[in-house]
Amino acid sequence: MTTKKDKQDLEFNANEDAMRLKWVEVKRKLEKIQLGGGQARIDKEHAKGKMTARERVNALIDPKSSFFEIGSFAGFGMYEEHGGCPCGGVVAGIGKVSGRQCVIVANDATVKAGAWFPITGKKNLRAQEIAIENRLPIIYLVDSAGVFLPMQDEIFPDKEHFGRMFRNNAVMSAMGIVQVSAIMGSCVAGGAYLPIMSDEALIVDKTGSIFLAGPYLVKAAIGENVDKETLGGATTQCEISGVTDYKMPDDATCLKTIRGIFDKMGASTKAGFDRKEPEAPVRPAEDIYGIYPEGGIKPYDVRDLLKCIVDKSEIQEYKEGYGKTIVCAYARIDGWAVGIVANQRKVVKSKKGEMQFGGVIYSDSADKAARFIMNCNQKKIPLVFLQDVTGFMVGSRSEHGGIIKDGAKLVSAVSNSVVPKITIVMGNSYGAGNYAMCGKAYDPRFIFAWPTAKIAVMGGSQAAKTLLQIKVSSLKKKGEKIDPETEKKLLSDITKKYEEQTTAYYAASRIWIDEIIDPKRTREYISMSIRAANHAPIEKPFHPGIIQT
């Protein structure tokens, strides 16, 4: 006889297997991405006496410390007609250098000589945004041929394009954010402004060069014949022009010198978020694999997941008996005090005894979460959002109850929050639920996703059926007859395309999320994010704006 416990154990094991397979798939893709332009290109860089971007980052950060990469999947599946752009052609993330948390950006010269694709610009700007929002020093390891000319119209002139980098250089300098650049390869045209607008610039002899126009363009423009080294090599820029500050014999010495610069920096003012001695969760982090349901369909209690993430597996729940489809709770994560806003996927009863669908935001849930967010802002407690949301409740009862008003209240509280917001997309992230639970449009300091994440305006089956109706109607207007077999194929094609666009990979390739993470490392990523945010004091008071009650 199969007992209830046996069924639970079987379900746990099935969930665990499914999540492990998901993460293995992520790791397999990452292994390929981390080769950049491929082994042949890596060998070519080594033959020049150069390290690769990843080797430079690993040599720069403190020994035995972690590098939290951002945007690994940038450009994934994009630009195939141009040979692809693995990792967006640039390695970026947060690491410790001489004990100091820094943003690090390293051009990958194995990918089209480090040329900038549109996604490269977006990723670089995201790295600068992280530095600005969290007042983190930033290190640029420059090795780039400049803008990828076949796509110059998509990377050069607009507000969020290539030139915004140099504007940000100036803004960060005025804010007192330390910027150090190392020219470790090519640095040409407008890109030359980035290292020279930094506080200090290093250049590696014989491999590093910096100039507004290279030898070929100089010849074409003014007829002068000049070689690369004479025009803008290390000797020229350190000893003649004075453009750069340090002439380095090789990559290793250059990186060691950067570590020396950071070793002597003064301390910055902190935000003062509360932290105590960390205590491990009682429930193992790996249990997340078994708790989260395969396919993200079945209900589960989000409190079980929280027990794998928070210190001592303890939460102090706010309004526990009210608005039950969102769990709001105070807790500590790696010692940091946090306010948690998490979608509850369990089917629950409302205060009136009515059944409520899990993962759906009801009026009472929105009302509770909005008030909780205000409280966290009042007490200067960082917010952690755990998303698994299918949207807001619809129907006449919800509309008559003012669901739009209560949803607006929550969106307003999230929008105007001044404490750091960290978002983890665990599963579904659909429609206005994405907004209310602090999606990318609502300025989370960091937003990470599990491999199970799905981000879209609505669920796949509903969207596909809606799109099918539109398609069939359009074809019929053109006089075409649609038989059941054709309609079935259309639905299959639409569903496949839509499902591909909802995956974590699709979101990560476009930097809608910062990184796809291993679920069991969720606690580690949240702690890193708050540590980064703690460098930026809160400078403005919280005001939620006009909220209808």
Disulfide bonds with the S-S distance in Angstrom:
none
